[in-house]
Amino acid sequence: MTTPPETAAPPISGAEARRAARNAGAIAAASLLSRGLQFGWQLILASGLGPAAFGVYGAAAAFIMVGAPLVSFGMGPIVIRDVARRPEQAGRYLASLLLTQTLLALAAYVGINAAAALAGYSETVRVFAAIAGLSLFMDALGNQCHDLLLAHERMAAASAVTVAHIVLLIALAGAGLAAGYGLFGVYAGVLLAGALRSAALGALVWRGGVRPIWPVDRRLTRRLLGDGAPLALSAFLTLAYQQADKLLSSRFVGDRETGYLTVAFIVIFGVVEILNTTVLTALYPMMSRSYDGGRSPLFGFMVEKLTIFTVIICLPITLVIALFAPHILAPLFGEDFRPAAAVLQILIVYALLMMTGNICAQGMLVQNRQRRLLLIRAAGLGVNLTLLLALLPRLGILGAAVSSVCAEGLALALIWANFHAEGWDVRRLFPPAARLTGAAAAAAAAMLALRSSQPALAIAAGLGLYALALARLPILGRDDWDLAYRLLTAMPGGTLVRRWWRRAL
């Protein structure tokens, strides 16, 4: 089989690169700060509650995460895409969102409480699921306004509110925990912080001149519901199989084991949010514009390069967490959570598969192929539930981790098989992927050789060897380095990059 010839990179203008870099920089900075704060808060919360109570917290949070897609109903990405193209229509979209998502929040709240009762969960889990479920109403308005700010590419303002919200949440929830009110105090702080976030984002949208236009445009509402339904079901299925292990482990294994699983997922989703979600959110408006009805090869080029860069960045982090999970978790969460390390070592592979597939999944969303994504997510959920029921009784929470990896691997294969675009050829990913695998294997060998005696030195040696292989081996083409240079020099701190790295484009 011959390797497809490289194609010339479609031009990305300096203005587009700077705008994308600024957007990515604002969201990435806010995400890094807010996720760092949240991670620190989770350390405090886990140690303050202990594994069993933290397992109750994880089960209640899982119910809310599964219910949240039913409130947004997949409308967010569609609103961002449409308003980015026609900003003057923002008021019509806002009115439709206010009406429909309030009704959907009520339905989701009733549904999760009914599910918790009918499935036979403990009274403790049911009570806290009911309390936490109030956040579905608190967050609806905030999420609507946040999407409109992203559509207008006001990432800096939205990011500032995100950081302020996390700081306030930690302060209020921490005060409730410190006062001795346990999870009741925690959720009181969470709900109050959510209400203030919605008020702040609403004020920003109002000051930007956006007003809901009444009466509600029924035709637009029907279109949002129709186009959003596949996305809502896809998001529901995605979160259902992401949270199914915690829900089933809480029901059949116990709160302590669920606490271990929850800690592992905190690390996993922190990695995904920082390295993947922030970049995709920032680039979504530009990807929507570059699609041009499927005629421009720039769209496929962007998806291909984003996939390559995602694997390059995420692979060494996957190695570090997989090989050093016990050295990471015990100092952070305490010895009581050391059993979670074995789960984290498996789940980090799940994170790598998810981040790789998310690029093409967002590309399919831009192409308005959310119905195909729905079928893919349904297949993943079916595999996950089947394996959970088979492996959870035999392997415990390790079985839950294995089932997640298998389901996400299937989803990635199906996404790649179904994504097609001008400028995209999945076969071009295989040669650099093979060379990256060799570089990762060498780095892993170096880490393993030094792990038992010098963990910090082992990590540094492995990452240094990986970086050297990336620079010396023919993993990236000239167009890859050109694109990376444009984005890095356009980001905050780009002057420092140009001082040490000069490249003729």
C-alpha positions in Angstrom: 0.0 0.0 0.0 1.5 3.3 -1.0 1.4 6.4 1.2 -0.9 9.1 -0.3 1.1 12.1 -1.5 1.2 15.2 0.7 -1.0 18.0 -0.4 -0.1 21.6 -0.2 -1.5 23.3 2.9 -4.4 25.7 2.1 -3.4 29.1 3.4 -4.5 30.3 6.8 -4.3 34.0 7.0 -2.3 35.8 9.7 -5.5 37.5 10.9 -7.4 34.1 11.2 -4.4 32.6 13.0 -4.2 35.5 15.4 -7.9 35.5 16.1 -8.0 31.7 16.6 -4.9 32.0 18.9 -6.4 34.8 20.9 -9.7 32.8 21.3 -7.8 29.6 22.2 -5.5 31.6 24.5 -8.4 33.2 26.4 -10.3 30.0 26.8 -7.2 27.9 27.6 -6.0 30.4 30.2 -9.5 30.5 31.9 -9.7 26.7 31.6 -6.3 26.1 33.1 -7.0 28.4 36.0 -10.5 27.3 36.6 -9.6 23.6 36.3 -6.6 24.0 38.5 -8.8 25.6 41.1 -11.5 23.0 40.7 -8.9 20.2 41.0 -7.6 21.8 44.2 -11.1 22.0 45.5 -11.7 18.3 44.7 -8.6 17.4 46.7 -10.1 19.3 49.7 -13.5 17.9 49.1 -12.3 14.3 48.8 -10.2 14.4 51.9 -12.9 16.2 53.8 -15.6 13.7 52.9 -13.8 10.4 52.7 -14.2 7.7 50.0 -17.8 6.7 51.0 -19.3 10.2 51.1 -17.3 11.2 48.0 -18.9 8.2 46.3 -22.3 9.6 47.1 -21.2 12.9 45.7 -20.0 11.2 42.5 -23.3 9.3 42.1 -25.3 12.5 42.5 -23.1 14.3 40.1 -23.4 11.5 37.5 -27.2 11.9 37.6 -26.9 15.6 36.9 -24.4 15.2 34.1 -26.7 12.7 32.4 -29.6 15.1 32.8 -27.8 18.2 31.6 -27.9 17.3 27.8 -31.6 17.0 28.0 -31.8 20.7 29.1 -29.5 22.1 26.5 -30.9 19.6 23.9 -27.9 20.0 21.7 -28.8 23.6 20.8 -25.6 25.2 22.0 -23.3 24.2 19.1 -26.1 25.1 16.6 -26.6 28.5 18.2 -22.9 29.2 18.1 -22.6 28.1 14.5 -25.6 30.1 13.3 -25.1 33.3 15.3 -21.4 33.3 14.3 -22.6 33.5 10.7 -25.6 35.9 11.4 -25.0 37.9 14.6 -28.1 40.0 14.1 -30.3 37.0 14.8 -29.0 36.5 18.3 -32.2 37.9 19.9 -34.5 35.5 18.1 -32.3 32.6 19.2 -32.2 33.8 22.9 -36.0 33.9 23.1 -36.3 30.4 21.8 -33.7 29.1 24.2 -35.3 30.8 27.2 -38.7 29.1 26.6 -37.6 25.7 25.5 -34.8 25.1 27.9 -36.8 26.1 30.9 -39.4 23.5 30.1 -36.7 20.9 29.3 -35.0 21.6 32.7 -38.3 20.8 34.4 -38.6 17.5 32.5 -35.0 16.6 33.2 -35.4 17.2 36.9 -38.4 15.1 37.2 -36.8 12.4 35.1 -33.6 12.0 37.1 -35.4 11.9 40.4 -37.8 9.3 39.1 -34.9 7.2 37.7 -33.1 7.3 41.1 -36.2 6.2 42.9 -37.2 3.4 40.5 -33.7 2.0 40.2 -33.6 1.4 44.0 -30.8 3.8 45.0 -30.2 4.5 48.6 -32.1 7.3 50.3 -28.9 9.3 50.7 -28.1 9.2 47.0 -31.7 10.1 46.1 -31.8 13.1 48.4 -28.6 14.6 47.1 -29.5 13.9 43.5 -32.7 16.0 44.1 -30.7 18.8 45.7 -28.0 18.8 43.0 -30.7 18.7 40.3 -31.7 22.2 41.1 -28.6 23.3 39.3 -30.2 22.3 36.0 -32.5 25.4 36.4 -29.7 27.7 37.7 -27.3 26.9 34.9 -29.7 27.0 31.9 -29.7 30.8 31.5 -25.9 31.0 32.1 -25.2 28.4 29.4 -27.4 30.2 26.9 -25.7 33.5 27.4 -22.3 31.8 27.4 -23.0 30.3 24.0 -24.0 33.7 22.6 -20.8 35.2 23.9 -18.8 32.5 22.2 -20.7 33.0 18.9 -19.7 36.7 19.0 -16.1 35.6 19.8 -16.2 37.4 23.2 -14.1 34.6 24.7 -12.2 36.9 27.1 -15.4 38.1 28.8 -16.9 34.6 29.0 -13.6 33.3 30.3 -13.4 35.9 33.0 -16.9 35.0 34.3 -15.9 31.3 34.2 -12.9 31.9 36.5 -14.9 34.2 38.8 -17.6 31.6 39.1 -15.2 28.8 40.1 -13.5 31.0 42.7 -16.9 31.9 44.2 -18.1 28.3 44.0 -15.1 27.1 45.9 -15.4 29.9 48.5 -19.1 29.3 49.2 -19.1 25.5 49.0 -15.9 25.4 51.1 -17.5 27.6 53.7 -20.5 25.2 53.9 -18.1 22.2 54.3 -16.0 24.0 56.9 -19.1 24.9 58.9 -19.8 21.2 59.3 -22.8 20.9 57.0 -21.2 18.2 54.8 -22.7 17.7 51.4 -25.7 19.9 52.2 -23.3 22.9 52.8 -21.4 22.0 49.6 -24.5 22.0 47.4 -25.9 25.2 48.9 -22.7 27.0 47.9 -22.7 25.4 44.4 -26.3 26.5 43.7 -25.7 30.1 44.9 -22.6 30.4 42.8 -24.4 29.0 39.7 -27.2 31.6 40.2 -24.6 34.4 40.3 -22.8 33.1 37.2 -26.1 33.2 35.2 -26.7 36.7 36.3 -23.3 37.9 35.3 -23.4 36.2 31.9 -26.9 37.6 31.3 -25.7 41.1 32.1 -22.8 40.8 29.6 -25.2 39.7 26.8 -27.6 42.5 27.7 -24.8 45.1 27.6 -23.8 43.7 24.2 -27.1 44.8 22.9 -28.8 41.4 22.6 -32.4 41.3 23.7 -34.8 38.3 23.4 -37.2 39.0 20.6 -40.8 38.1 21.4 -43.0 36.4 20.5 -40.9 33.2 20.1 -40.2 32.3 16.5 -41.9 29.0 16.3 -40.2 28.0 13.0 -36.8 28.7 14.5 -37.7 26.8 17.7 -38.9 23.8 15.7 -35.6 23.9 13.7 -33.5 24.1 16.9 -35.4 21.2 18.4 -35.1 19.2 15.2 -31.5 19.9 14.5 -30.6 19.7 18.2 -32.3 16.4 18.9 -29.6 14.2 17.4 -27.0 16.2 19.3 -28.9 16.0 22.5 -29.3 12.2 22.2 -25.7 11.9 21.2 -24.6 14.0 24.2 -26.9 12.0 26.4 -25.6 8.7 25.2 -22.0 10.0 25.5 -22.5 11.1 29.1 -24.6 8.0 29.9 -21.7 5.7 29.0 -19.2 8.0 30.7 -21.3 8.0 33.9 -22.8 4.6 33.6 -19.9 3.0 35.5 -20.3 5.4 38.5 -24.1 4.9 38.5 -23.9 1.1 38.3 -21.0 0.9 40.8 -22.9 3.0 43.3 -25.9 0.7 42.9 -24.1 -2.7 42.9 -20.6 -2.3 44.3 -20.9 0.4 47.0 -20.2 4.0 47.8 -16.5 3.5 48.6 -15.7 1.9 45.3 -17.6 4.6 43.6 -15.5 7.1 45.4 -12.3 5.6 43.9 -13.8 5.7 40.5 -14.9 9.3 40.9 -11.4 10.4 41.8 -10.0 8.7 38.7 -12.5 10.4 36.5 -11.7 13.8 38.1 -8.2 13.5 36.8 -9.3 12.2 33.4 -11.8 14.9 32.7 -9.4 17.6 33.9 -6.9 16.4 31.2 -9.6 16.3 28.6 -11.0 19.7 29.4 -7.6 21.4 29.4 -6.0 19.7 26.4 -9.0 19.1 24.1 -12.3 20.8 25.0 -10.7 24.3 25.3 -9.1 24.2 21.9 -12.1 22.8 20.1 -14.4 25.4 21.7 -12.1 28.2 20.6 -11.8 26.9 17.1 -15.4 26.0 16.5 -16.5 29.4 15.0 -13.5 29.4 12.6 -14.2 25.8 11.6 -17.8 26.7 10.8 -16.7 29.5 8.6 -14.0 27.5 6.8 -16.4 24.7 5.9 -18.0 26.8 3.1 -20.6 24.2 2.2 -18.0 21.4 1.9 -16.2 23.1 -1.0 -13.1 24.3 0.7 -10.2 21.9 1.5 -9.2 24.2 4.3 -11.8 22.5 6.6 -10.4 19.0 6.1 -6.9 20.3 6.4 -7.7 21.8 9.8 -9.3 18.6 11.1 -6.3 16.5 10.0 -3.7 18.8 11.6 -5.7 19.2 14.8 -5.9 15.4 15.0 -2.1 15.1 14.6 -1.3 17.8 17.1 -3.8 16.3 19.6 -2.1 12.9 19.5 1.4 14.5 19.7 0.5 16.5 22.8 -1.6 13.9 24.6 0.5 10.8 24.1 3.3 11.7 26.5 0.8 12.8 29.1 -1.0 9.4 28.7 2.3 7.7 29.3 3.1 9.6 32.5 -0.2 9.0 34.1 -0.3 5.4 33.0 3.1 4.6 34.5 3.0 6.9 37.5 -0.6 7.0 38.7 0.2 5.7 42.2 2.9 8.4 42.6 0.3 11.0 41.5 -2.9 10.1 43.3 -1.7 9.2 46.8 0.1 12.5 47.5 -2.8 14.4 46.1 -5.9 12.7 47.5 -4.3 10.8 50.4 -3.6 7.1 51.2 -7.3 6.3 51.5 -7.6 6.8 47.7 -4.6 4.8 46.6 -6.7 2.0 45.2 -8.0 4.5 42.6 -4.5 4.4 40.9 -5.2 1.1 39.1 -8.4 2.5 37.7 -6.7 5.7 36.5 -4.0 3.7 34.7 -6.7 2.2 32.5 -8.9 5.2 32.1 -6.1 7.4 30.8 -6.2 5.3 27.6 -9.9 6.1 27.4 -9.1 9.8 27.6 -6.6 9.5 24.7 -9.1 7.8 22.5 -11.8 10.3 23.4 -9.6 13.4 22.7 -8.5 11.9 19.3 -12.1 11.2 18.2 -13.5 14.5 19.4 -11.7 16.4 16.5 -13.6 14.5 13.8 -16.8 14.5 15.9 -16.8 18.3 15.9 -16.0 18.2 12.2 -19.1 16.1 11.7 -21.1 18.6 13.7 -20.0 21.4 11.5 -21.1 19.3 8.5 -24.6 19.0 10.2 -24.1 15.2 10.5 -25.2 14.9 14.1 -27.6 12.1 13.3 -24.7 9.9 12.3 -22.9 10.8 15.5 -26.1 9.8 17.4 -25.8 6.2 15.9 -22.1 6.1 16.8 -22.8 7.1 20.4 -25.6 4.6 20.7 -23.3 1.8 19.6 -20.7 3.0 22.2 -23.3 3.0 24.9 -24.5 -0.4 24.0 -21.0 -1.9 24.2 -20.3 0.0 27.5 -23.4 -1.3 29.2 -22.9 -4.8 28.0 -19.3 -4.9 29.2 -20.2 -3.2 32.5 -22.8 -5.9 33.3 -20.4 -8.6 32.4 -17.2 -7.2 34.0 -18.3 -5.2 37.0 -19.3 -8.3 39.1 -16.0 -10.1 38.2 -13.4 -7.3 38.2 -15.1 -4.5 40.3 -14.3 -1.0 39.3 -11.4 -2.2 37.1 -14.1 -3.8 34.9 -15.8 -0.4 34.6 -12.6 1.1 33.4 -12.0 -1.6 30.8 -15.5 -1.3 29.5 -15.0 2.5 29.0 -11.8 1.9 27.0 -13.5 -0.7 24.7 -16.5 1.5 24.1 -14.4 4.6 23.3 -12.2 2.5 21.0 -15.3 1.5 19.0 -16.5 5.0 18.9 -13.2 6.3 17.5 -13.1 3.6 14.8 -16.7 4.4 13.7 -16.1 8.2 13.7 -13.0 7.8 11.5 -14.9 5.5 9.2 -17.7 8.0 8.8 -15.9 11.3 8.6 -15.3 12.6 5.0 -14.2 16.1 3.9 -12.3 17.8 1.2 -8.6 18.1 2.3 -9.0 15.1 4.7 -7.4 11.7 4.2 -7.2 9.5 7.3 -4.4 7.5 5.6 -2.1 10.4 6.0 -2.3 10.0 9.7 -0.9 6.5 9.8 2.8 7.2 9.0 3.3 9.9 11.6 1.2 7.7 14.1 3.6 4.8 13.5 6.7 7.0 14.2 5.0 8.5 17.2 4.4 5.0 18.6 8.1 4.3 18.3 9.0 7.5 20.1 6.5 6.8 22.8 7.8 3.2 23.2 11.4 4.6 23.7 10.1 7.2 26.2 8.2 4.5 28.1 11.2 2.3 28.3 13.3 5.1 29.8 10.6 5.9 32.3 10.3 2.2 33.4 14.0 1.9 33.8 14.1 4.7 36.3 10.7 4.6 37.8 11.4 2.6 41.0 14.4 4.7 42.1 13.8 8.2 40.7 10.3 8.9 39.6 10.8 12.6 38.9 14.0 11.9 36.9 12.2 9.1 35.0 9.4 11.4 33.9 11.9 14.1 32.8 14.1 11.6 30.9 11.1 10.1 29.1 9.6 13.4 28.1 13.0 14.7 27.0 13.5 11.6 24.8 10.0 12.0 23.3 10.7 15.7 22.5 14.0 14.8 20.9 12.4 12.2 18.7 9.7 14.6 17.7 12.3 17.1 16.6 14.6 14.7 14.8 12.3 12.1 13.3 10.1 12.9 10.2 6.9 12.9 12.2 5.7 16.4 11.3 5.8 17.8 7.7 6.7 21.3 6.8 3.1 22.4 6.7 2.6 21.0 10.3 5.6 23.1 11.6 4.4 26.2 9.7 0.9 25.9 11.3 2.3 25.3 14.7 4.6 28.3 14.4 1.8 30.6 13.2 -0.4 29.6 16.2 2.3 29.8 18.8 3.6 33.2 17.7 0.1 34.6 17.5 -0.7 33.6 21.1 0.1 35.7 24.1 3.9 35.3 24.6 4.5 35.0 20.9 7.3 37.5 21.0 9.3 35.3 23.3 8.6 32.3 20.9 10.0 34.3 18.0 13.0 35.3 20.0 14.1 31.7 20.4 12.5 30.1 17.3 12.6 31.8 13.9 11.0 30.1 10.9 10.6 31.2 7.3 7.0 30.5 6.3 
